[in-house]
Amino acid sequence: MENVNFEIDGQRYFARTTGDKANPLLLFLHGFPEYSGAWAAIMEDLQDRWFCVAPDQRGYGESWRPVEVEHYEMKHLSADVIAMIDHFGGGRAAGLVGHDWGASVAYATAMRAAAKIDRLVVINGVHPAPFQAALAAGGAQSEASQYIEWLRSDGSGDALARDDFAGMFGFFSAKMDMKWLSDELMAQYRVAWRDAAGVRAMVNWYRASTLLVADKGAPIAAEKLPQWKPEHLHIAMPHLLIWGRDDAALLPETTAGLGEYCADLTRIDLSGRDHWVIHQDPARISAEIRDFLLR
């Protein structure tokens, strides 16, 4: 694994890479509260056929972490990914892979720059349209997502960073199988999170999002929701969705109707796995990605 520093619009970014640079690019996007190292095992499995790159996205790890919330709007996050495809893949990616928030950025980039991406892989992540519908319904997903409003509140980053990130570990371990999270990995996460300012930068992704979360039992009227043009929500390239069925943060209803937005959707559900499936069963994830890319 090689550590790489590069620039986007004069700002410093960091990525981990492995594989022959002459091979097609496979770009991996992590979620909250992770970093590029989350993909290490999967990248090692796939580096024989692809040039695998996992960046620390803006605000995370060793990459640029602006203070202002507006720097974390989706248009900027997806522009970063387009720049990475240009930088590492000469303007083309054989595959764009995203998990959690990384999946949200992957969807946005696939909508915006379809000509640059051959195939899209999402692992326990959500397309904005069905996710917003579930968030606004006032049902189980609205209840499960109340943490978003807390993260958006003042002081959340400092609370998560307190006591050597005890709050952060508690937050992303809640209702999940965390047997994969060893003491060694916990130490690596602490290094990646750095300090309270680092956590505040990560939380700013939530603050910059336009998604609305209803209170339980109080649906949000359709006219108050973000108004997206249907043609801007289309996923043109072949798309693989891998879903850990026991996810307590993203419920099945967050993918209801996904096929309506996709030209070619393949879905694989994994029993006994939850939101952190990329850590719980990296070999299975690698195998499914390989099969999808080579079919």
C-alpha positions as CSV (number, residue, x, y, z in Angstrom):
1,M,0.0,0.0,0.0
2,E,1.4,3.4,-1.0
3,N,0.5,6.7,0.6
4,V,0.0,9.5,-1.8
5,N,-0.4,13.3,-1.3
6,F,-2.0,15.2,-4.1
7,E,-3.8,18.6,-4.7
8,I,-7.3,19.6,-5.8
9,D,-7.7,23.3,-6.5
10,G,-4.5,24.1,-4.4
11,Q,-5.7,22.1,-1.4
12,R,-3.8,19.0,0.0
13,Y,-5.5,15.6,-0.1
14,F,-4.3,12.2,0.9
15,A,-5.0,8.7,-0.5
16,R,-3.9,5.1,-0.2
17,T,-3.2,3.2,-3.4
18,T,-2.3,-0.3,-4.4
19,G,-2.0,-2.1,-7.7
20,D,-0.5,-1.3,-11.1
21,K,-1.2,2.3,-12.1
22,A,-1.6,1.1,-15.7
23,N,-4.7,-0.9,-14.7
24,P,-8.2,0.5,-14.7
25,L,-9.0,2.7,-11.7
26,L,-11.2,1.5,-8.9
27,L,-12.0,4.4,-6.6
28,F,-13.2,3.7,-3.0
29,L,-15.1,6.3,-1.0
30,H,-15.4,5.9,2.8
31,G,-18.2,7.0,5.0
32,F,-18.7,8.5,8.5
33,P,-16.7,8.3,10.7
34,E,-14.1,6.4,8.8
35,Y,-11.1,7.2,6.6
36,S,-9.2,5.7,3.7
37,G,-7.9,2.8,5.7
38,A,-11.3,1.3,6.0
39,W,-10.9,-0.2,2.5
40,A,-7.4,-1.8,3.0
41,A,-8.5,-5.4,3.0
42,I,-10.8,-5.1,0.0
43,M,-8.2,-3.1,-1.9
44,E,-5.6,-5.8,-1.4
45,D,-8.0,-8.4,-2.7
46,L,-8.7,-6.4,-5.9
47,Q,-5.3,-4.9,-6.7
48,D,-4.3,-7.7,-9.1
49,R,-6.8,-6.4,-11.7
50,W,-7.3,-2.8,-10.8
51,F,-5.4,0.3,-9.7
52,C,-7.2,0.7,-6.3
53,V,-7.3,4.2,-4.7
54,A,-9.0,5.2,-1.4
55,P,-8.8,8.9,-0.5
56,D,-9.4,10.6,2.8
57,Q,-12.3,12.7,1.7
58,R,-12.3,16.4,2.5
59,G,-12.6,17.0,6.3
60,Y,-11.3,13.5,7.0
61,G,-7.9,12.0,8.0
62,E,-5.0,13.7,6.4
63,S,-6.9,15.6,3.7
64,W,-7.9,19.3,3.7
65,R,-10.4,20.1,6.4
66,P,-12.0,23.5,5.9
67,V,-13.8,25.1,8.9
68,E,-16.8,26.5,7.0
69,V,-19.9,24.3,6.6
70,E,-20.5,25.4,3.0
71,H,-17.3,23.7,1.9
72,Y,-19.0,20.3,2.6
73,E,-22.0,20.8,0.2
74,M,-22.5,17.8,-2.1
75,K,-21.5,19.8,-5.2
76,H,-18.0,20.2,-3.7
77,L,-17.8,16.6,-2.5
78,S,-18.7,15.2,-5.9
79,A,-16.3,17.7,-7.6
80,D,-13.5,16.3,-5.5
81,V,-14.3,12.8,-6.7
82,I,-14.4,13.9,-10.4
83,A,-11.0,15.5,-9.8
84,M,-9.7,12.3,-8.3
85,I,-10.9,10.3,-11.3
86,D,-9.1,12.7,-13.6
87,H,-6.0,12.6,-11.4
88,F,-5.7,8.9,-10.8
89,G,-7.6,7.4,-13.8
90,G,-6.9,9.8,-16.6
91,G,-10.6,10.8,-16.6
92,R,-12.2,7.4,-16.3
93,A,-12.9,4.9,-13.5
94,A,-13.8,1.3,-14.1
95,G,-15.6,1.4,-10.9
96,L,-16.7,3.8,-8.2
97,V,-17.3,2.2,-4.8
98,G,-19.0,3.9,-1.9
99,H,-20.1,3.0,1.6
100,D,-22.3,5.1,4.0
101,W,-21.6,8.8,3.2
102,G,-19.2,7.6,0.6
103,A,-22.1,6.0,-1.2
104,S,-24.0,9.3,-1.1
105,V,-21.1,11.0,-2.8
106,A,-20.7,8.1,-5.3
107,Y,-24.4,8.5,-6.3
108,A,-24.0,12.2,-6.7
109,T,-20.9,11.8,-8.8
110,A,-22.5,9.1,-10.9
111,M,-25.5,11.4,-11.7
112,R,-23.2,14.3,-12.5
113,A,-20.4,12.6,-14.4
114,A,-21.8,9.4,-15.8
115,A,-19.4,9.4,-18.8
116,K,-16.4,9.0,-16.4
117,I,-17.7,6.0,-14.5
118,D,-18.1,2.5,-16.0
119,R,-19.8,0.9,-13.0
120,L,-21.1,1.9,-9.6
121,V,-21.0,-0.1,-6.4
122,V,-22.8,0.9,-3.3
123,I,-22.5,-0.9,0.0
124,N,-25.1,0.0,2.7
125,G,-25.6,3.5,1.3
126,V,-28.5,5.4,-0.1
127,H,-29.7,7.2,-3.2
128,P,-31.0,10.6,-2.1
129,A,-34.6,10.2,-3.5
130,P,-35.7,7.1,-1.6
131,F,-33.7,8.1,1.4
132,Q,-35.4,11.5,1.6
133,A,-38.8,9.9,1.2
134,A,-38.0,7.5,4.1
135,L,-36.6,10.3,6.3
136,A,-39.7,12.5,5.7
137,A,-42.3,9.8,6.3
138,G,-42.2,10.1,10.1
139,G,-41.9,6.3,10.5
140,A,-39.2,3.9,11.5
141,Q,-36.4,5.5,9.4
142,S,-37.2,9.0,10.7
143,E,-36.9,7.6,14.3
144,A,-33.7,5.8,13.4
145,S,-32.2,9.0,11.9
146,Q,-32.8,11.4,14.8
147,Y,-29.1,11.2,15.4
148,I,-28.6,13.4,12.3
149,E,-30.3,16.3,14.1
150,W,-28.1,15.8,17.1
151,L,-25.0,15.7,14.9
152,R,-26.1,19.0,13.3
153,S,-26.4,20.7,16.7
154,D,-23.7,22.9,18.2
155,G,-21.1,21.0,20.3
156,S,-21.7,17.5,18.8
157,G,-18.2,17.3,17.5
158,D,-16.6,18.2,20.8
159,A,-18.8,15.7,22.6
160,L,-17.8,12.9,20.3
161,A,-14.1,13.7,20.7
162,R,-14.2,14.0,24.5
163,D,-12.4,11.4,26.6
164,D,-10.1,10.1,23.8
165,F,-13.1,9.7,21.4
166,A,-15.2,7.6,23.7
167,G,-18.3,9.3,22.4
168,M,-17.4,8.6,18.8
169,F,-16.7,4.9,19.5
170,G,-20.0,4.6,21.3
171,F,-21.8,6.4,18.5
172,F,-20.8,4.2,15.6
173,S,-20.9,1.0,17.6
174,A,-24.6,1.4,18.7
175,K,-26.8,-1.6,17.8
176,M,-24.0,-3.1,15.5
177,D,-21.8,-6.1,15.6
178,M,-18.4,-4.7,16.4
179,K,-16.3,-7.8,16.9
180,W,-14.1,-6.6,14.0
181,L,-13.0,-3.4,15.8
182,S,-9.8,-4.5,17.5
183,D,-7.7,-2.4,19.8
184,E,-5.2,-1.9,17.0
185,L,-8.0,-0.6,14.7
186,M,-9.3,1.7,17.4
187,A,-5.8,3.2,17.7
188,Q,-5.8,3.8,13.9
189,Y,-9.2,5.5,14.0
190,R,-7.9,7.8,16.8
191,V,-5.0,8.9,14.6
192,A,-7.3,9.5,11.7
193,W,-9.8,11.6,13.7
194,R,-6.9,13.6,15.1
195,D,-8.7,16.0,17.5
196,A,-12.0,17.8,18.1
197,A,-11.5,20.0,15.1
198,G,-11.2,16.9,12.9
199,V,-14.5,15.5,14.3
200,R,-16.2,18.9,13.7
201,A,-15.1,18.8,10.1
202,M,-16.6,15.3,9.6
203,V,-19.8,16.4,11.3
204,N,-20.0,19.3,8.9
205,W,-21.1,16.9,6.2
206,Y,-24.4,16.5,8.0
207,R,-24.8,20.2,8.6
208,A,-24.2,20.9,4.9
209,S,-26.8,18.3,3.7
210,T,-30.2,19.5,2.5
211,L,-31.9,16.3,3.6
212,L,-34.8,16.8,6.1
213,V,-35.6,14.5,8.9
214,A,-39.1,14.2,10.2
215,D,-40.0,13.7,13.9
216,K,-41.5,10.3,14.6
217,G,-45.2,10.4,13.7
218,A,-44.9,13.9,12.1
219,P,-44.4,13.5,8.3
220,I,-42.9,16.4,6.3
221,A,-45.2,17.6,3.5
222,A,-43.9,16.9,0.0
223,E,-43.8,20.6,-0.9
224,K,-41.3,21.3,1.9
225,L,-38.8,18.7,0.7
226,P,-35.8,19.3,-1.6
227,Q,-37.1,19.7,-5.2
228,W,-34.9,17.6,-7.5
229,K,-35.4,17.2,-11.2
230,P,-36.1,13.5,-12.0
231,E,-33.6,13.5,-14.8
232,H,-30.8,14.6,-12.4
233,L,-31.4,11.5,-10.2
234,H,-30.8,8.8,-12.9
235,I,-28.0,6.2,-12.6
236,A,-27.1,5.4,-16.1
237,M,-24.3,2.8,-15.6
238,P,-24.6,-0.7,-14.3
239,H,-25.1,-0.5,-10.5
240,L,-24.5,-3.1,-7.8
241,L,-26.0,-2.6,-4.4
242,I,-24.7,-4.8,-1.6
243,W,-26.8,-4.7,1.6
244,G,-26.1,-5.9,5.1
245,R,-29.7,-6.8,6.2
246,D,-29.1,-6.1,9.9
247,D,-28.3,-2.5,9.4
248,A,-29.9,-0.5,12.3
249,A,-29.0,2.9,10.9
250,L,-30.3,2.5,7.3
251,L,-33.5,0.4,7.2
252,P,-34.8,-1.5,4.2
253,E,-37.3,1.3,3.3
254,T,-34.3,3.6,2.4
255,T,-33.9,1.6,-0.8
256,A,-37.6,1.3,-1.7
257,G,-38.1,2.2,-5.4
258,L,-34.4,2.4,-6.1
259,G,-34.8,0.5,-9.3
260,E,-36.9,3.4,-10.7
261,Y,-33.8,5.5,-10.9
262,C,-31.4,2.9,-12.3
263,A,-30.9,1.6,-15.8
264,D,-29.3,-1.6,-14.6
265,L,-29.5,-2.5,-10.9
266,T,-28.2,-5.7,-9.3
267,R,-28.9,-6.2,-5.6
268,I,-27.2,-8.6,-3.2
269,D,-28.5,-8.9,0.4
270,L,-26.3,-10.4,3.0
271,S,-27.9,-12.0,6.1
272,G,-26.2,-11.7,9.5
273,R,-24.3,-8.5,8.4
274,D,-25.1,-4.9,9.3
275,H,-23.9,-1.4,8.4
276,W,-20.3,-2.3,8.9
277,V,-20.3,-5.2,6.4
278,I,-17.2,-4.0,4.7
279,H,-15.3,-4.9,7.9
280,Q,-17.4,-7.9,8.9
281,D,-16.9,-9.8,5.6
282,P,-14.4,-8.0,3.4
283,A,-13.6,-11.2,1.4
284,R,-17.3,-11.5,0.4
285,I,-17.5,-7.9,-0.6
286,S,-14.3,-8.2,-2.7
287,A,-15.7,-11.2,-4.4
288,E,-19.0,-9.6,-5.3
289,I,-17.2,-6.5,-6.6
290,R,-14.9,-8.6,-8.7
291,D,-17.8,-10.6,-10.2
292,F,-19.7,-7.5,-11.0
293,L,-16.8,-5.7,-12.7
294,L,-15.9,-8.7,-14.8
295,R,-19.3,-9.8,-15.9
